Amino acid sequence: MKFLRSLFTKQETDIATSGLDWVQLTTEEQLAILDDTSSLHPQLIFKHSTQCGISSMILRSFSANTDHPDSGFNYFVLDLLAFRNLSNAIAEKYGIVHQSPQVLLIKDGVVVAHASHYGILELDLNEFV
């Protein structure tokens, strides 16, 4: 178990040291602010299962991608195991069936793109700047 815990701790460090400024999404109040702010610039939510190797790999790969827009996006990561109710609220609010891992791109209060699993790595965020 210590080995697995160290992997997950490392993964969180990888996110913190990636080129993206990740914010932990933990409350419905944050979700409301995120929705309001989406009229100013796109908001990205990464739904991540911390106990899933595929989810961890996709998150690391997505974070390491150097082709993300230089500015204009806010990046949120949601720990599905700790905040499943918030994940359900997101699915209900935006009408997108929950998957894991999953990315939702919100602009002007609506989801303009979403993907799950390896499809996340195919998203070109530059299309939405």
Short mmCIF file of the C-alpha atoms (twelve columns), coordinates in Angstrom:
data_MODEL
# 
_entry.id   MODEL 
# 
loop_
_atom_site.group_PDB 
_atom_site.id 
_atom_site.type_symbol 
_atom_site.label_atom_id 
_atom_site.label_alt_id 
_atom_site.label_comp_id 
_atom_site.label_asym_id 
_atom_site.label_seq_id 
_atom_site.Cartn_x 
_atom_site.Cartn_y 
_atom_site.Cartn_z 
_atom_site.pdbx_PDB_model_num 
ATOM 1   C CA . MET A 1   0.000   0.000  0.000   1 
ATOM 2   C CA . LYS A 2   2.865   2.411  0.712   1 
ATOM 3   C CA . PHE A 3   4.052   1.939  -2.848  1 
ATOM 4   C CA . LEU A 4   0.623   2.848  -4.238  1 
ATOM 5   C CA . ARG A 5   0.332   5.871  -1.958  1 
ATOM 6   C CA . SER A 6   3.711   7.102  -3.126  1 
ATOM 7   C CA . LEU A 7   2.546   6.833  -6.727  1 
ATOM 8   C CA . PHE A 8   -0.484  8.985  -6.042  1 
ATOM 9   C CA . THR A 9   1.537   11.537 -4.086  1 
ATOM 10  C CA . LYS A 10  4.013   11.709 -6.978  1 
ATOM 11  C CA . GLN A 11  1.148   12.197 -9.405  1 
ATOM 12  C CA . GLU A 12  -0.131  15.205 -7.476  1 
ATOM 13  C CA . THR A 13  3.392   16.638 -7.466  1 
ATOM 14  C CA . ASP A 14  3.570   16.119 -11.222 1 
ATOM 15  C CA . ILE A 15  0.405   18.194 -11.604 1 
ATOM 16  C CA . ALA A 16  1.778   20.938 -9.387  1 
ATOM 17  C CA . THR A 17  5.014   21.124 -11.380 1 
ATOM 18  C CA . SER A 18  3.426   20.877 -14.825 1 
ATOM 19  C CA . GLY A 19  3.040   23.958 -16.977 1 
ATOM 20  C CA . LEU A 20  -0.631  24.215 -16.084 1 
ATOM 21  C CA . ASP A 21  -1.936  26.057 -13.055 1 
ATOM 22  C CA . TRP A 22  -4.342  23.427 -11.656 1 
ATOM 23  C CA . VAL A 23  -6.953  24.413 -9.079  1 
ATOM 24  C CA . GLN A 24  -8.566  21.721 -6.932  1 
ATOM 25  C CA . LEU A 25  -12.344 21.790 -7.494  1 
ATOM 26  C CA . THR A 26  -13.963 20.924 -4.163  1 
ATOM 27  C CA . THR A 27  -17.201 22.921 -3.730  1 
ATOM 28  C CA . GLU A 28  -20.383 23.803 -5.557  1 
ATOM 29  C CA . GLU A 29  -19.565 27.460 -4.844  1 
ATOM 30  C CA . GLN A 30  -16.391 27.072 -6.926  1 
ATOM 31  C CA . LEU A 31  -18.490 25.463 -9.652  1 
ATOM 32  C CA . ALA A 32  -20.857 28.458 -9.688  1 
ATOM 33  C CA . ILE A 33  -17.917 30.878 -9.949  1 
ATOM 34  C CA . LEU A 34  -16.348 28.727 -12.664 1 
ATOM 35  C CA . ASP A 35  -19.624 28.832 -14.601 1 
ATOM 36  C CA . ASP A 36  -19.875 32.633 -14.266 1 
ATOM 37  C CA . THR A 37  -16.226 33.124 -15.230 1 
ATOM 38  C CA . SER A 38  -16.699 31.004 -18.353 1 
ATOM 39  C CA . SER A 39  -18.167 34.085 -20.050 1 
ATOM 40  C CA . LEU A 40  -14.739 35.738 -19.749 1 
ATOM 41  C CA . HIS A 41  -12.566 32.774 -20.762 1 
ATOM 42  C CA . PRO A 42  -12.862 28.995 -21.083 1 
ATOM 43  C CA . GLN A 43  -12.865 26.787 -17.990 1 
ATOM 44  C CA . LEU A 44  -11.588 23.215 -18.098 1 
ATOM 45  C CA . ILE A 45  -12.602 20.541 -15.593 1 
ATOM 46  C CA . PHE A 46  -10.594 17.321 -15.412 1 
ATOM 47  C CA . LYS A 47  -12.534 14.611 -13.548 1 
ATOM 48  C CA . HIS A 48  -9.880  12.331 -12.116 1 
ATOM 49  C CA . SER A 49  -10.087 9.031  -10.259 1 
ATOM 50  C CA . THR A 50  -7.038  8.918  -7.995  1 
ATOM 51  C CA . GLN A 51  -7.152  5.121  -7.785  1 
ATOM 52  C CA . CYS A 52  -7.224  4.536  -11.540 1 
ATOM 53  C CA . GLY A 53  -3.928  4.057  -13.360 1 
ATOM 54  C CA . ILE A 54  -5.421  5.111  -16.700 1 
ATOM 55  C CA . SER A 55  -6.806  8.304  -15.173 1 
ATOM 56  C CA . SER A 56  -3.413  9.115  -13.626 1 
ATOM 57  C CA . MET A 57  -1.592  8.465  -16.891 1 
ATOM 58  C CA . ILE A 58  -4.017  10.596 -18.903 1 
ATOM 59  C CA . LEU A 59  -3.782  13.445 -16.373 1 
ATOM 60  C CA . ARG A 60  0.040   13.368 -16.446 1 
ATOM 61  C CA . SER A 61  0.109   13.257 -20.251 1 
ATOM 62  C CA . PHE A 62  -2.457  16.033 -20.558 1 
ATOM 63  C CA . SER A 63  -0.561  18.194 -18.047 1 
ATOM 64  C CA . ALA A 64  2.757   17.633 -19.821 1 
ATOM 65  C CA . ASN A 65  1.391   18.600 -23.236 1 
ATOM 66  C CA . THR A 66  3.221   21.744 -24.347 1 
ATOM 67  C CA . ASP A 67  0.649   22.606 -27.009 1 
ATOM 68  C CA . HIS A 68  -1.896  24.107 -24.606 1 
ATOM 69  C CA . PRO A 69  -2.832  27.772 -25.113 1 
ATOM 70  C CA . ASP A 70  -0.423  30.191 -23.450 1 
ATOM 71  C CA . SER A 71  -3.245  31.913 -21.590 1 
ATOM 72  C CA . GLY A 72  -6.973  32.291 -21.364 1 
ATOM 73  C CA . PHE A 73  -7.920  29.038 -19.631 1 
ATOM 74  C CA . ASN A 74  -8.554  28.088 -16.036 1 
ATOM 75  C CA . TYR A 75  -7.742  24.455 -15.242 1 
ATOM 76  C CA . PHE A 76  -9.633  22.596 -12.504 1 
ATOM 77  C CA . VAL A 77  -9.061  19.043 -11.329 1 
ATOM 78  C CA . LEU A 78  -11.771 17.144 -9.470  1 
ATOM 79  C CA . ASP A 79  -10.871 14.172 -7.274  1 
ATOM 80  C CA . LEU A 80  -13.799 11.875 -8.005  1 
ATOM 81  C CA . LEU A 81  -13.300 9.691  -4.967  1 
ATOM 82  C CA . ALA A 82  -13.289 12.579 -2.508  1 
ATOM 83  C CA . PHE A 83  -15.959 14.696 -4.232  1 
ATOM 84  C CA . ARG A 84  -18.316 12.308 -6.022  1 
ATOM 85  C CA . ASN A 85  -21.346 14.474 -5.148  1 
ATOM 86  C CA . LEU A 86  -19.719 17.419 -6.928  1 
ATOM 87  C CA . SER A 87  -19.056 15.214 -9.962  1 
ATOM 88  C CA . ASN A 88  -22.737 14.266 -9.985  1 
ATOM 89  C CA . ALA A 89  -23.702 17.957 -9.743  1 
ATOM 90  C CA . ILE A 90  -21.489 18.723 -12.755 1 
ATOM 91  C CA . ALA A 91  -23.079 15.905 -14.776 1 
ATOM 92  C CA . GLU A 92  -26.544 17.168 -13.904 1 
ATOM 93  C CA . LYS A 93  -25.753 20.863 -14.480 1 
ATOM 94  C CA . TYR A 94  -24.166 20.391 -17.902 1 
ATOM 95  C CA . GLY A 95  -26.056 17.307 -19.090 1 
ATOM 96  C CA . ILE A 96  -22.916 15.274 -19.745 1 
ATOM 97  C CA . VAL A 97  -22.939 11.650 -18.579 1 
ATOM 98  C CA . HIS A 98  -20.185 11.021 -16.017 1 
ATOM 99  C CA . GLN A 99  -17.079 9.142  -17.111 1 
ATOM 100 C CA . SER A 100 -13.603 8.818  -15.663 1 
ATOM 101 C CA . PRO A 101 -11.259 10.243 -16.601 1 
ATOM 102 C CA . GLN A 102 -13.185 13.017 -18.292 1 
ATOM 103 C CA . VAL A 103 -12.575 16.575 -19.431 1 
ATOM 104 C CA . LEU A 104 -15.272 19.196 -19.854 1 
ATOM 105 C CA . LEU A 105 -14.557 22.549 -21.492 1 
ATOM 106 C CA . ILE A 106 -17.041 25.226 -20.441 1 
ATOM 107 C CA . LYS A 107 -17.485 28.504 -22.280 1 
ATOM 108 C CA . ASP A 108 -20.363 30.961 -21.775 1 
ATOM 109 C CA . GLY A 109 -21.989 28.566 -19.302 1 
ATOM 110 C CA . VAL A 110 -22.201 25.578 -21.644 1 
ATOM 111 C CA . VAL A 111 -19.981 22.611 -22.417 1 
ATOM 112 C CA . VAL A 112 -18.398 23.308 -25.808 1 
ATOM 113 C CA . ALA A 113 -16.225 20.183 -25.804 1 
ATOM 114 C CA . HIS A 114 -15.805 17.080 -23.717 1 
ATOM 115 C CA . ALA A 115 -13.851 13.864 -23.928 1 
ATOM 116 C CA . SER A 116 -13.038 10.837 -21.848 1 
ATOM 117 C CA . HIS A 117 -10.176 8.385  -21.557 1 
ATOM 118 C CA . TYR A 118 -7.637  8.645  -24.389 1 
ATOM 119 C CA . GLY A 119 -9.872  11.078 -26.287 1 
ATOM 120 C CA . ILE A 120 -8.776  13.702 -23.753 1 
ATOM 121 C CA . LEU A 121 -5.310  13.692 -25.299 1 
ATOM 122 C CA . GLU A 122 -6.816  14.448 -28.728 1 
ATOM 123 C CA . LEU A 123 -8.503  17.692 -27.643 1 
ATOM 124 C CA . ASP A 124 -7.032  20.809 -29.263 1 
ATOM 125 C CA . LEU A 125 -7.722  23.549 -26.738 1 
ATOM 126 C CA . ASN A 126 -6.366  26.191 -29.117 1 
ATOM 127 C CA . GLU A 127 -9.663  25.895 -31.032 1 
ATOM 128 C CA . PHE A 128 -11.473 27.454 -28.065 1 
ATOM 129 C CA . VAL A 129 -9.309  30.489 -27.240 1 
# 
